[in-house]
Amino acid sequence: MPGEMPGMGGGQVWVKVTVEDGTWGLGACSFGAPSASVIETVYAPLLMGRDCLATEFLNDLMWRASQRLGDAGHATVARSGVDLALWDLKGKLLDLPVYRLLGGPCRDAIELYATGDDLDWAMELGFTRFKLTNPIHYREGQEGLNRLEKKVGDAREMVGLDAELMLNAVMSYNVEYAVQVAEALRPFQMRWLEEPLIPGDLEGHIALKKAVPWMPIATGEDHHGRIAFRQLVENRCVDVLQPDLKWCGGLSEAVKIYTLGEAAGLQTIPHGGANSPFGQHFAMAMPESLMAEFWLGSDPGVPLEEVRAIPGMAVPEDGKLVPSDAPGFGMEIEEAWIEPFGSGGREYYQ
């Protein structure tokens, strides 16, 4: 059943899966009404009455059913919410946190990097890894390159030479401009350049990596499903895979993507991983997920505990994080908070 929790934001869809004894699990995905429609009309009828612990089989059923719907679009996003709900439910039924279902913890705490431009606040919170937002588009030419070079140079001076520094381009470049950006940023020893190109431009990714082999390329939040990631891995055109667990097909799909990367010696660091319990549990269990992203979207000076997105979810301390060890994903969400999606004549967009 797709639903919405008041105050949880625009196009977010929550998925509730309930079994005969009344136990229920929750997952989440994005993009509002289209995702909710796929859940209601395709996945719910397909899964009703099946073994809820057979998460691999159920994910496979949804994956095969989604092929004619477009496995890289809303069908995969919707599948993410259902799959996450099934994992939450499995953890509750077996009385285990999800990271133990995935094989158990592989680290004492998850190392984090902070996304955002409030570097002084991030440093005050104990972060030592930082990802900057992108201020330019390829149409801005040399003037844009000059502004970007100054921004990154100032950031490097602030955080010091030992800190890891990344840039999130958010699909703002073409291949030619991405090469120019990589050259301009070469003196600043970047940990990676993130999502420089649109996700469907596989040939562009291949050309970019050949042109700047010394610049690590990270991408994946807008690549949905295992096939898109397999193509990236096969062509060795990225260095860090970044699936979003609420968009890529869910936790089951993210594990498949991780395995593709692991076999090729690549790290998988999910988009926004530490901002959701789903990504937190993934990072706790996967050895080649060496750090997790935490987006600092709140105002500087406000304690992170006061802006916790989901009750029960762990928040960073000194740039690290330990997920909840409560059953499932450890979310402390009351059933009464969940409303049918679009109730009260509301519409949701993101």
C-alpha positions as CSV (number, residue, x, y, z in Angstrom):
1,M,0.0,0.0,0.0
2,P,1.6,3.3,-1.0
3,G,1.1,6.1,1.5
4,E,2.4,9.5,2.6
5,M,3.5,10.7,6.0
6,P,2.5,14.3,6.7
7,G,5.6,16.6,6.6
8,M,7.8,14.1,4.9
9,G,8.2,16.1,1.8
10,G,7.0,16.6,-1.8
11,G,7.2,13.5,-3.9
12,Q,8.2,10.9,-1.4
13,V,6.1,7.7,-1.4
14,W,6.1,5.4,1.5
15,V,5.2,1.7,1.0
16,K,3.7,-0.4,3.7
17,V,3.8,-4.2,3.4
18,T,1.6,-6.1,5.9
19,V,1.5,-9.9,6.7
20,E,-1.3,-12.0,8.1
21,D,-0.3,-11.5,11.8
22,G,-0.4,-7.7,11.4
23,T,3.4,-7.2,11.3
24,W,4.3,-4.5,8.7
25,G,7.4,-3.1,7.1
26,L,8.0,0.3,5.5
27,G,10.0,1.4,2.5
28,A,10.2,4.6,0.6
29,C,10.7,5.8,-3.0
30,S,10.3,9.1,-4.9
31,F,8.6,10.9,-7.7
32,G,5.0,10.8,-6.3
33,A,1.9,9.8,-8.2
34,P,3.6,7.8,-11.1
35,S,5.5,5.6,-8.6
36,A,2.4,5.2,-6.4
37,S,0.4,4.1,-9.5
38,V,2.9,1.4,-10.5
39,I,2.9,0.0,-6.9
40,E,-0.9,-0.1,-6.8
41,T,-1.6,-1.4,-10.2
42,V,1.4,-3.7,-11.0
43,Y,3.4,-4.7,-7.9
44,A,0.7,-5.1,-5.3
45,P,-1.4,-7.5,-7.3
46,L,1.7,-9.4,-8.3
47,L,3.0,-9.9,-4.8
48,M,-0.2,-10.4,-2.8
49,G,-0.3,-13.7,-0.9
50,R,3.3,-14.7,-1.6
51,D,6.0,-15.6,0.9
52,C,7.2,-12.3,2.4
53,L,10.6,-13.6,3.4
54,A,11.5,-14.6,-0.2
55,T,12.9,-11.1,-1.0
56,E,15.1,-12.3,-3.8
57,F,12.3,-14.0,-5.6
58,L,9.9,-11.1,-5.1
59,N,12.4,-8.6,-6.4
60,D,13.0,-10.8,-9.4
61,L,9.2,-10.9,-10.1
62,M,9.0,-7.1,-10.0
63,W,12.1,-6.8,-12.1
64,R,10.7,-9.0,-14.8
65,A,7.3,-7.3,-14.7
66,S,8.9,-3.9,-15.1
67,Q,10.7,-4.6,-18.4
68,R,7.9,-3.4,-20.6
69,L,7.3,-0.4,-18.2
70,G,10.8,0.9,-18.6
71,D,13.3,-0.6,-16.2
72,A,15.3,2.7,-16.0
73,G,12.3,4.8,-15.0
74,H,9.4,5.0,-12.6
75,A,9.0,1.2,-12.5
76,T,12.4,0.8,-10.9
77,V,11.8,3.7,-8.5
78,A,8.5,2.1,-7.4
79,R,10.2,-1.3,-7.1
80,S,12.7,0.3,-4.7
81,G,10.0,1.3,-2.2
82,V,8.4,-2.2,-2.2
83,D,11.7,-4.0,-1.9
84,L,12.8,-1.8,1.0
85,A,9.5,-2.4,2.8
86,L,10.0,-6.2,2.4
87,W,13.5,-6.0,4.0
88,D,12.2,-3.9,6.9
89,L,9.4,-6.5,7.3
90,K,11.9,-9.4,7.2
91,G,14.0,-7.8,9.9
92,K,11.0,-7.3,12.1
93,L,9.8,-10.9,11.7
94,L,13.3,-12.3,12.4
95,D,14.0,-9.7,15.1
96,L,17.2,-8.6,13.5
97,P,18.5,-5.3,12.0
98,V,18.8,-5.3,8.3
99,Y,22.6,-5.0,8.3
100,R,22.7,-8.4,10.1
101,L,20.5,-9.9,7.4
102,L,23.0,-8.7,4.9
103,G,25.8,-10.6,6.6
104,G,26.5,-8.5,9.7
105,P,28.6,-5.4,10.4
106,C,32.0,-5.1,8.6
107,R,33.1,-2.0,10.5
108,D,32.6,-0.5,14.0
109,A,31.2,2.8,12.5
110,I,30.5,4.2,9.1
111,E,33.0,6.9,7.9
112,L,31.0,9.8,6.4
113,Y,31.5,12.7,4.0
114,A,29.5,15.9,4.2
115,T,27.7,17.3,1.2
116,G,27.2,21.1,1.1
117,D,29.0,24.3,1.1
118,D,28.9,25.2,4.8
119,L,32.4,23.8,5.3
120,D,33.1,25.5,8.6
121,W,29.9,24.0,10.0
122,A,30.8,20.5,8.6
123,M,34.2,20.8,10.2
124,E,32.7,21.8,13.5
125,L,30.6,18.7,13.3
126,G,33.7,16.6,12.9
127,F,33.7,15.8,9.2
128,T,37.0,15.4,7.4
129,R,35.6,14.6,3.9
130,F,33.6,17.2,1.9
131,K,31.6,17.3,-1.3
132,L,30.9,20.7,-2.8
133,T,27.9,21.8,-4.9
134,N,28.5,22.8,-8.5
135,P,28.0,26.5,-9.4
136,I,28.4,26.4,-13.2
137,H,27.0,25.0,-16.4
138,Y,28.9,24.1,-19.6
139,R,27.3,27.1,-21.4
140,E,29.2,29.5,-19.0
141,G,32.5,28.7,-20.7
142,Q,35.8,30.1,-19.4
143,E,34.2,32.5,-17.0
144,G,32.4,29.6,-15.3
145,L,35.6,27.6,-15.1
146,N,37.3,30.5,-13.4
147,R,34.6,30.8,-10.8
148,L,34.7,27.0,-10.2
149,E,38.4,27.0,-9.8
150,K,38.2,29.8,-7.2
151,K,35.5,28.0,-5.3
152,V,37.3,24.7,-5.1
153,G,40.7,26.4,-4.4
154,D,39.1,28.3,-1.5
155,A,37.6,25.1,-0.2
156,R,40.9,23.2,-0.4
157,E,42.6,26.0,1.5
158,M,39.9,25.9,4.2
159,V,39.8,22.1,4.8
160,G,43.5,21.5,4.3
161,L,45.6,19.1,2.2
162,D,44.7,16.0,4.2
163,A,40.9,16.2,3.7
164,E,39.1,14.5,0.9
165,L,37.4,16.9,-1.5
166,M,34.8,16.1,-4.1
167,L,32.6,18.1,-6.5
168,N,29.0,17.2,-7.5
169,A,28.3,18.4,-11.0
170,V,24.7,17.1,-11.2
171,M,24.8,16.4,-15.0
172,S,25.8,20.0,-15.8
173,Y,28.6,19.4,-18.3
174,N,29.1,17.9,-21.7
175,V,32.2,15.8,-22.4
176,E,34.3,18.7,-23.6
177,Y,33.5,20.9,-20.6
178,A,34.0,18.0,-18.2
179,V,37.5,17.6,-19.5
180,Q,38.2,21.3,-19.0
181,V,36.8,21.1,-15.5
182,A,39.0,18.1,-14.7
183,E,42.1,19.9,-16.0
184,A,41.2,23.1,-14.0
185,L,40.7,21.1,-10.8
186,R,43.8,18.9,-11.1
187,P,45.9,20.9,-8.7
188,F,43.4,20.4,-5.9
189,Q,43.7,16.6,-5.7
190,M,40.0,15.8,-5.9
191,R,38.7,12.5,-4.5
192,W,36.3,12.4,-7.4
193,L,34.2,14.4,-9.9
194,E,30.6,13.3,-9.5
195,E,27.9,12.9,-12.2
196,P,29.4,15.3,-14.8
197,L,27.3,13.9,-17.6
198,I,23.6,12.9,-18.2
199,P,23.2,9.2,-17.2
200,G,22.2,7.9,-20.6
201,D,25.4,9.1,-22.3
202,L,27.4,5.9,-22.0
203,E,29.7,6.8,-24.9
204,G,30.3,10.2,-23.3
205,H,31.4,8.5,-20.0
206,I,33.7,6.3,-21.9
207,A,35.3,9.2,-23.8
208,L,35.6,11.3,-20.6
209,K,37.4,8.6,-18.7
210,K,39.8,8.1,-21.6
211,A,40.5,11.8,-21.7
212,V,41.1,12.3,-18.0
213,P,42.3,8.9,-16.6
214,W,43.8,10.5,-13.5
215,M,40.5,12.1,-12.4
216,P,38.2,9.6,-10.5
217,I,34.7,9.7,-11.9
218,A,31.7,8.9,-9.6
219,T,28.1,8.5,-10.9
220,G,25.0,6.4,-10.5
221,E,22.2,8.2,-8.6
222,D,20.3,8.6,-11.8
223,H,21.3,5.3,-13.2
224,H,18.4,2.9,-12.4
225,G,18.7,-0.9,-12.4
226,R,21.5,-3.4,-12.7
227,I,21.9,-3.2,-16.4
228,A,22.8,0.5,-16.5
229,F,25.5,-0.2,-13.9
230,R,26.7,-3.3,-15.6
231,Q,27.4,-1.1,-18.7
232,L,29.4,1.4,-16.7
233,V,31.5,-1.4,-15.1
234,E,32.0,-3.3,-18.3
235,N,33.4,-0.2,-20.0
236,R,35.5,0.8,-17.0
237,C,34.4,4.4,-17.4
238,V,33.6,5.1,-13.7
239,D,35.5,4.6,-10.5
240,V,32.8,4.9,-7.9
241,L,29.2,3.5,-8.2
242,Q,26.5,5.6,-6.5
243,P,23.1,3.9,-6.7
244,D,20.3,5.6,-4.7
245,L,18.5,2.9,-2.8
246,K,15.2,4.6,-3.2
247,W,15.6,4.9,-7.0
248,C,17.8,2.0,-8.2
249,G,15.5,-0.9,-7.5
250,G,15.8,-1.2,-3.7
251,L,18.3,-2.9,-1.4
252,S,18.2,-6.2,-3.4
253,E,19.1,-4.4,-6.5
254,A,21.8,-2.3,-4.8
255,V,23.5,-5.5,-3.6
256,K,23.6,-6.8,-7.2
257,I,25.1,-3.5,-8.3
258,Y,27.6,-3.7,-5.4
259,T,28.6,-7.2,-6.5
260,L,29.2,-6.0,-10.1
261,G,31.5,-3.2,-8.8
262,E,33.2,-5.4,-6.2
263,A,34.2,-7.9,-8.9
264,A,35.8,-5.1,-10.9
265,G,37.6,-3.6,-7.9
266,L,35.2,-0.6,-7.7
267,Q,33.7,0.9,-4.6
268,T,29.9,1.4,-4.2
269,I,29.0,4.4,-2.2
270,P,25.2,5.0,-2.5
271,H,23.8,8.5,-3.1
272,G,22.7,10.1,0.1
273,G,23.4,6.8,1.9
274,A,23.7,8.2,5.4
275,N,20.6,10.3,5.1
276,S,18.3,7.3,5.2
277,P,18.3,4.1,7.4
278,F,18.3,2.1,4.1
279,G,21.7,3.4,3.1
280,Q,23.1,3.3,6.6
281,H,22.4,-0.4,6.9
282,F,23.9,-1.0,3.4
283,A,27.1,0.8,4.4
284,M,27.4,-1.0,7.7
285,A,27.4,-4.4,6.0
286,M,29.3,-3.9,2.7
287,P,33.2,-4.0,2.9
288,E,33.7,-2.1,-0.4
289,S,31.5,0.8,0.7
290,L,34.2,2.6,2.5
291,M,32.2,5.8,3.4
292,A,28.7,7.2,3.2
293,E,27.3,10.5,2.1
294,F,25.5,12.8,4.5
295,W,23.8,15.8,3.0
296,L,24.0,18.8,5.4
297,G,20.6,20.3,4.4
298,S,19.9,22.0,7.7
299,D,21.0,25.4,8.9
300,P,24.4,25.8,10.5
301,G,24.3,25.7,14.3
302,V,21.2,23.5,14.5
303,P,22.1,20.1,16.1
304,L,21.6,17.2,13.8
305,E,19.4,15.4,16.3
306,E,16.8,18.3,16.0
307,V,16.5,17.8,12.2
308,R,16.5,14.0,12.1
309,A,14.6,13.1,9.0
310,I,13.1,9.8,10.3
311,P,12.5,9.0,14.0
312,G,14.8,6.2,15.2
313,M,17.4,6.9,12.5
314,A,21.0,7.4,13.6
315,V,22.6,10.8,13.1
316,P,26.4,11.5,12.6
317,E,28.7,12.1,15.6
318,D,32.2,13.3,14.9
319,G,31.9,12.5,11.2
320,K,30.9,8.9,11.8
321,L,27.6,6.9,12.3
322,V,26.4,3.6,13.7
323,P,23.0,2.5,12.5
324,S,20.2,1.5,14.8
325,D,20.3,-2.2,15.9
326,A,16.5,-2.4,16.3
327,P,14.7,-4.9,14.1
328,G,14.4,-4.0,10.4
329,F,15.7,-0.6,9.5
330,G,15.0,0.7,13.1
331,M,12.5,3.4,12.1
332,E,10.3,4.5,14.9
333,I,7.3,5.4,12.8
334,E,3.8,5.1,14.1
335,E,1.2,3.4,11.9
336,A,-1.2,6.2,12.5
337,W,1.1,8.7,10.8
338,I,0.7,6.9,7.4
339,E,-2.0,8.2,5.2
340,P,-3.1,6.8,1.8
341,F,-1.2,8.5,-1.0
342,G,-2.9,11.6,-2.3
343,S,-5.5,11.7,0.4
344,G,-7.3,14.9,1.0
345,G,-7.0,16.0,-2.6
346,R,-3.3,16.5,-2.3
347,E,-0.8,16.0,-5.1
348,Y,2.9,15.5,-4.6
349,Y,5.8,16.5,-6.8
350,Q,9.5,16.3,-6.6
